[in-house]
Amino acid sequence: MFERDESVLGEVQELIEQLHGLLAQLTSKAGEELEQGEEQARRTVESVVERLRDLRRELARVAKKTEHIVHDHPWQTLAVAMAIAFAAGLALGTPIGRRTAR
């Protein structure tokens, strides 16, 4: 789940970097080359916007699925949350306890 989100974010970052490069090229070109660069920049922006829409839909789907799981299994969800909090408390509490004991 998160790997896909990271992949999408990586693609968005790459598209944004391409857009920055295209905009830098636009400043040094004139006439017809400028129009071609503008068109390429427009397509890149459209691609970024579409990927962001895809990411938004995916995140909404995951949120809805998570909501259903929590509503269908409230006690199991509570138990998992407590176990995570307990483990985090142990992990963080042990180094803190050692520092104060010195």
Secondary structure, 3 states (H helix, E strand, C coil): CHHHHHHHHHHHHHHHHHHHHHHHHHHHCCHHHHHHHHHHHHHHHHHHHHHHHHHHHHHHHHHHHHHHHHHHCHHHHHHHHHHHHHHHHHHHHHHHHHHHHC
